Amino acid sequence: MKALSVIVPCYNSQDYIRRCVDSLLPDGALSGNTRGGVEILIVNDGSTDQTGAIAEEYQKRHPGIVRVIHQENGGHGAAVMTGITHSTGAFIKVVDSDDWVDAASYAKVRETLTLFTSFIETDTPGAPDMVICNFVYEKQGKERKTAIRYANVFPQGRVFGWNETGQFRKGQYLLMHSIIYRAAVLRESGMELPRHTFYVDNLYAYIPLKNVRTLFYLDVDFYHYYIGREGQSVNEESMIRMIDQQLLVNRMMVTSLDLDTVRNKRHRNYLLSYLEIVTMVSSIMLIRAGGDGNLQKKKSLWDFIRNYNRRLHFRLRYGFLGRLVNLPGPTGRSVSVSVYTLSQRIIGFN
């Protein structure tokens, strides 16, 4: 059994896919033909440039490690789901084609996952549902890099449960960049990512998490998340333009959370906090977009949450962030945006 399947969803990535795949190629000792090795699944999501040809070149040079899957364009979520379907590894990691991983950290990750895979193969307890690593924001034009680390939250060197986790700070969430799922847990979650929709990385980092009971933290700056490419979906102008897709993801996150099934308090509080942040971002983008139509969309989002689950609505609406994004009138909305902008600068999120 391969220890790790790395899924690389790509669309018109010819200018940067080589950097990504080169960083993922393992050394000879842990090649794709070796027990506990790595497979790299490049999912070419209907690219119209040279992405597919470049991917085929890697498959030809690295048989047994790189596999290419070509499909009609379905968006990031469709490419991720295709990768999951075709993966054979004990653990699954998604790496976007404009991002990359650190070589030294990657070696430690592979070593750790190989050990856990041996537990899975021999049906021995000890393999966690999720492995967590740090990630680094690589912001275009900025020399100072922001690393999101979790040493204050998680114990190190052993598998642990939610009861042993510390307090997450605002902005310190488990994003797709920091997560490596055990494949069985990811599949058993029933996650289905929508086609032709941006921001599905939030669903990927959220929906399967309700099934995660055991975790392992590796304190290495593994994933490098590139921000600043023109047209990138995390750009604020793009988020406002594609707000309906953000709202779809937000609603799917709401309906995926059943408070009664998450017994552990710290686990439940984390899920609530993450949902709170995403709902705040949706609300702020609608406020910034302005106009009666967008303000009505904001009201409809909060009405949707209340109609789905009044208890959940109460937890979100009357927390600090819920109150902040629902301050009345133009002055209240101005205050909401100002606090959000200040938070961006202090915390460093997008």
C-alpha positions as CSV (number, residue, x, y, z in Angstrom):
1,M,0.0,0.0,0.0
2,K,1.3,3.5,-0.9
3,A,1.6,5.7,2.2
4,L,0.5,8.9,0.5
5,S,-1.6,9.9,-2.5
6,V,-1.0,13.5,-3.5
7,I,-3.8,15.0,-5.6
8,V,-2.8,17.9,-7.8
9,P,-5.9,19.5,-9.4
10,C,-4.9,21.8,-12.2
11,Y,-6.4,24.0,-14.9
12,N,-4.3,26.0,-17.3
13,S,-1.3,25.7,-14.9
14,Q,1.5,25.5,-17.5
15,D,3.4,28.5,-15.9
16,Y,3.8,26.9,-12.5
17,I,2.9,23.2,-12.4
18,R,6.5,22.2,-12.8
19,R,7.5,23.9,-9.5
20,C,4.6,22.1,-7.8
21,V,5.3,18.6,-9.1
22,D,9.0,18.9,-8.7
23,S,8.6,19.6,-5.0
24,L,6.4,16.5,-4.7
25,L,8.7,14.0,-6.4
26,P,10.1,11.7,-3.6
27,D,13.7,10.6,-3.5
28,G,14.7,7.1,-4.7
29,A,14.4,5.5,-1.2
30,L,10.7,6.3,-1.1
31,S,9.8,6.0,-4.8
32,G,6.3,5.0,-6.0
33,N,7.4,1.4,-6.4
34,T,8.6,1.1,-2.8
35,R,6.4,-0.1,0.1
36,G,5.2,3.0,1.8
37,G,5.8,5.2,-1.2
38,V,4.1,8.1,-2.8
39,E,1.8,8.5,-5.8
40,I,1.2,11.9,-7.4
41,L,-2.2,12.1,-9.2
42,I,-2.3,15.1,-11.6
43,V,-5.9,15.8,-12.5
44,N,-6.0,17.8,-15.6
45,D,-9.4,19.5,-15.4
46,G,-9.9,20.4,-19.1
47,S,-6.9,22.7,-19.5
48,T,-6.6,24.5,-22.8
49,D,-2.9,25.3,-22.5
50,Q,0.1,22.9,-22.2
51,T,-0.8,21.7,-18.7
52,G,-1.9,18.2,-20.0
53,A,1.3,17.8,-22.1
54,I,3.5,18.7,-19.2
55,A,1.7,16.3,-16.9
56,E,2.1,13.5,-19.4
57,E,5.8,14.3,-19.6
58,Y,6.1,13.7,-15.8
59,Q,4.1,10.5,-16.0
60,K,6.5,9.2,-18.7
61,R,9.6,10.1,-16.7
62,H,8.3,8.8,-13.4
63,P,6.2,5.7,-14.0
64,G,4.8,4.2,-10.8
65,I,4.9,7.6,-9.1
66,V,3.0,10.1,-11.4
67,R,-0.3,9.3,-12.9
68,V,-2.3,11.7,-15.1
69,I,-6.0,11.8,-15.3
70,H,-7.6,14.0,-18.0
71,Q,-11.2,15.1,-17.6
72,E,-13.7,17.7,-19.0
73,N,-13.6,20.9,-17.0
74,G,-15.6,20.5,-13.8
75,G,-13.8,22.9,-11.5
76,H,-11.6,22.5,-8.5
77,G,-14.0,20.3,-6.5
78,A,-14.6,17.9,-9.4
79,A,-10.8,17.5,-9.8
80,V,-10.4,16.8,-6.1
81,M,-13.2,14.2,-6.2
82,T,-11.7,12.5,-9.2
83,G,-8.3,12.3,-7.4
84,I,-9.9,10.8,-4.3
85,T,-11.7,8.2,-6.5
86,H,-8.5,7.1,-8.2
87,S,-6.1,7.3,-5.2
88,T,-4.7,4.2,-3.6
89,G,-2.7,5.6,-0.7
90,A,-3.4,5.2,3.0
91,F,-3.4,9.0,3.4
92,I,-4.5,11.7,1.0
93,K,-3.1,15.2,0.5
94,V,-4.3,17.9,-1.9
95,V,-1.7,20.3,-3.3
96,D,-2.9,23.0,-5.6
97,S,-0.9,23.4,-8.8
98,D,0.3,26.9,-8.0
99,D,1.6,25.9,-4.5
100,W,4.5,23.7,-3.4
101,V,5.9,21.8,-0.4
102,D,9.2,22.2,1.5
103,A,11.7,19.4,0.8
104,A,13.0,18.8,4.3
105,S,9.5,18.9,5.7
106,Y,8.2,16.5,3.0
107,A,10.8,13.9,4.0
108,K,9.5,14.0,7.6
109,V,5.9,13.8,6.4
110,R,6.7,10.7,4.3
111,E,8.6,9.0,7.1
112,T,5.7,9.6,9.5
113,L,3.0,8.4,7.1
114,T,5.0,5.3,6.2
115,L,5.1,4.3,9.9
116,F,1.3,4.9,10.2
117,T,0.7,3.0,7.0
118,S,2.4,0.0,8.5
119,F,-0.1,0.1,11.3
120,I,-3.0,0.2,8.8
121,E,-1.6,-2.7,6.7
122,T,-1.2,-4.9,9.8
123,D,-4.5,-3.8,11.3
124,T,-2.6,-2.5,14.3
125,P,-4.2,0.5,16.3
126,G,-2.2,3.7,16.2
127,A,-2.8,5.3,12.8
128,P,-4.6,8.7,13.2
129,D,-7.6,10.0,11.2
130,M,-5.7,13.2,10.4
131,V,-2.1,14.4,10.2
132,I,-1.6,18.2,10.6
133,C,1.4,20.3,9.5
134,N,2.1,24.0,9.4
135,F,1.7,26.1,6.2
136,V,3.2,29.3,5.0
137,Y,1.5,32.1,3.1
138,E,3.7,33.1,0.2
139,K,2.3,36.5,-0.7
140,Q,3.4,38.0,-4.0
141,G,5.6,41.0,-3.5
142,K,6.1,40.5,0.2
143,E,9.4,39.4,1.6
144,R,8.0,38.7,5.1
145,K,6.2,35.4,5.1
146,T,3.4,34.4,7.5
147,A,3.5,30.9,8.8
148,I,0.4,29.3,10.4
149,R,1.6,26.9,13.1
150,Y,-0.3,24.9,15.8
151,A,2.3,24.2,18.5
152,N,0.1,26.1,21.0
153,V,-2.9,24.0,20.1
154,F,-1.6,20.4,19.7
155,P,0.7,18.0,21.6
156,Q,3.6,16.7,19.6
157,G,5.1,13.3,19.0
158,R,2.0,11.2,19.6
159,V,-1.5,10.5,18.5
160,F,-4.1,12.5,20.5
161,G,-7.8,13.2,20.7
162,W,-9.8,16.4,20.7
163,N,-9.8,16.5,24.5
164,E,-6.1,17.2,24.4
165,T,-6.3,20.2,22.1
166,G,-5.7,23.7,23.2
167,Q,-7.3,27.0,22.2
168,F,-7.3,28.0,18.5
169,R,-6.6,31.7,17.9
170,K,-8.7,33.6,15.4
171,G,-7.2,32.9,11.9
172,Q,-5.5,29.7,13.1
173,Y,-7.8,27.2,11.5
174,L,-7.2,23.8,9.9
175,L,-7.3,24.6,6.2
176,M,-6.8,22.3,3.2
177,H,-3.1,23.4,3.2
178,S,-2.5,22.0,6.7
179,I,-4.5,18.8,6.5
180,I,-3.6,15.2,5.5
181,Y,-6.6,12.9,5.9
182,R,-6.5,9.2,6.4
183,A,-8.1,8.0,3.1
184,A,-10.7,5.8,4.8
185,V,-12.0,8.6,7.0
186,L,-12.2,11.0,4.0
187,R,-14.3,8.5,2.0
188,E,-16.5,7.5,4.9
189,S,-17.4,11.2,5.5
190,G,-19.6,11.1,2.3
191,M,-18.2,14.5,1.2
192,E,-19.3,15.5,-2.3
193,L,-17.7,18.8,-3.6
194,P,-19.9,20.8,-6.0
195,R,-18.8,21.2,-9.6
196,H,-17.8,24.6,-11.1
197,T,-17.6,26.2,-7.7
198,F,-14.8,28.1,-6.0
199,Y,-14.0,28.0,-2.3
200,V,-14.7,24.2,-2.0
201,D,-11.4,24.0,0.0
202,N,-13.5,25.1,3.0
203,L,-15.8,22.1,2.5
204,Y,-12.8,19.8,2.1
205,A,-11.4,21.1,5.4
206,Y,-14.8,21.0,7.2
207,I,-17.2,18.2,6.2
208,P,-14.9,15.2,6.9
209,L,-13.7,16.8,10.1
210,K,-16.8,15.6,12.0
211,N,-15.5,12.0,11.4
212,V,-12.0,12.8,12.7
213,R,-11.5,11.4,16.2
214,T,-7.7,11.1,16.4
215,L,-5.0,13.5,15.2
216,F,-1.2,13.7,14.9
217,Y,0.7,17.0,14.7
218,L,4.0,17.4,12.9
219,D,5.5,20.8,13.6
220,V,7.1,21.5,10.2
221,D,6.4,24.3,7.7
222,F,5.3,21.9,5.0
223,Y,2.9,23.6,2.6
224,H,3.6,26.9,0.8
225,Y,0.4,28.6,-0.2
226,Y,0.9,31.1,-3.0
227,I,-1.3,34.3,-2.9
228,G,-1.3,37.1,-5.3
229,R,-1.6,35.6,-8.7
230,E,-3.9,37.7,-10.9
231,G,-7.4,36.4,-11.0
232,Q,-6.9,34.2,-8.0
233,S,-10.3,33.3,-6.3
234,V,-9.1,34.5,-2.8
235,N,-8.6,38.1,-4.2
236,E,-11.3,40.2,-2.6
237,E,-12.6,41.6,-5.9
238,S,-13.0,38.0,-7.1
239,M,-14.8,37.0,-3.9
240,I,-17.3,39.7,-4.4
241,R,-17.8,38.9,-8.0
242,M,-18.3,35.2,-7.1
243,I,-20.2,35.8,-3.9
244,D,-23.0,33.3,-4.9
245,Q,-20.4,30.5,-4.9
246,Q,-19.2,31.6,-1.5
247,L,-22.8,31.5,-0.3
248,L,-23.4,28.0,-1.7
249,V,-20.3,26.7,0.2
250,N,-21.4,28.5,3.3
251,R,-24.8,26.9,3.2
252,M,-23.4,23.5,2.6
253,M,-21.2,23.9,5.6
254,V,-24.2,24.8,7.7
255,T,-26.2,21.8,6.6
256,S,-23.3,19.4,7.1
257,L,-23.1,20.3,10.9
258,D,-25.3,18.3,13.2
259,L,-24.5,19.6,16.7
260,D,-26.1,16.5,18.4
261,T,-23.7,14.1,16.7
262,V,-20.5,15.8,17.7
263,R,-20.2,14.7,21.3
264,N,-16.8,16.1,22.2
265,K,-17.1,19.8,23.4
266,R,-13.8,21.0,22.0
267,H,-14.4,19.3,18.7
268,R,-17.9,20.8,18.5
269,N,-16.6,24.3,19.4
270,Y,-13.9,24.1,16.7
271,L,-16.5,23.3,14.1
272,L,-18.7,26.2,15.3
273,S,-15.8,28.6,15.3
274,Y,-14.8,27.7,11.7
275,L,-18.3,28.1,10.5
276,E,-18.6,31.4,12.3
277,I,-15.5,32.7,10.5
278,V,-16.8,31.6,7.0
279,T,-20.2,33.1,7.7
280,M,-18.5,36.4,8.8
281,V,-16.5,36.5,5.6
282,S,-19.7,35.9,3.5
283,S,-21.5,38.7,5.4
284,I,-18.6,41.1,5.1
285,M,-18.2,40.5,1.3
286,L,-21.9,41.2,0.8
287,I,-21.6,44.4,2.9
288,R,-18.6,45.5,0.8
289,A,-20.4,44.7,-2.4
290,G,-23.2,47.1,-1.3
291,G,-26.7,47.6,-2.8
292,D,-30.0,46.4,-1.6
293,G,-29.7,43.1,-3.5
294,N,-26.6,42.1,-1.6
295,L,-27.9,43.2,1.7
296,Q,-30.9,41.0,1.0
297,K,-28.6,38.1,0.3
298,K,-27.0,38.6,3.6
299,K,-30.3,38.6,5.4
300,S,-31.3,35.4,3.4
301,L,-28.1,33.7,4.6
302,W,-28.9,34.3,8.3
303,D,-32.5,33.4,7.7
304,F,-31.3,30.1,6.2
305,I,-29.2,29.3,9.2
306,R,-32.1,30.1,11.6
307,N,-34.6,28.0,9.6
308,Y,-32.1,25.1,9.4
309,N,-31.3,25.0,13.1
310,R,-32.3,27.6,15.7
311,R,-29.8,26.5,18.2
312,L,-27.0,26.8,15.6
313,H,-28.3,30.2,14.6
314,F,-28.3,31.4,18.2
315,R,-24.6,30.3,18.6
316,L,-23.5,32.1,15.4
317,R,-25.7,35.2,15.5
318,Y,-25.1,36.2,19.1
319,G,-21.4,35.5,19.3
320,F,-19.0,38.4,18.9
321,L,-18.6,38.0,15.1
322,G,-22.3,37.5,14.5
323,R,-23.1,40.7,16.4
324,L,-20.3,42.5,14.5
325,V,-21.5,41.7,11.0
326,N,-25.1,42.5,11.9
327,L,-24.7,46.0,13.3
328,P,-27.6,48.1,12.0
329,G,-27.6,50.8,9.4
330,P,-24.8,52.3,7.2
331,T,-22.7,53.3,10.3
332,G,-22.9,49.8,11.7
333,R,-21.9,48.3,8.3
334,S,-19.0,50.7,8.1
335,V,-17.8,49.6,11.6
336,S,-18.1,45.9,10.6
337,V,-15.9,46.4,7.5
338,S,-13.3,48.5,9.5
339,V,-13.0,45.7,12.1
340,Y,-12.7,43.1,9.4
341,T,-10.0,45.1,7.6
342,L,-8.0,45.5,10.9
343,S,-8.3,41.8,11.6
344,Q,-6.8,41.1,8.1
345,R,-3.8,43.1,9.0
346,I,-3.3,41.7,12.5
347,I,-4.0,38.1,11.8
348,G,-2.7,38.0,8.3
349,F,-5.6,36.1,6.6
350,N,-6.9,37.1,3.2
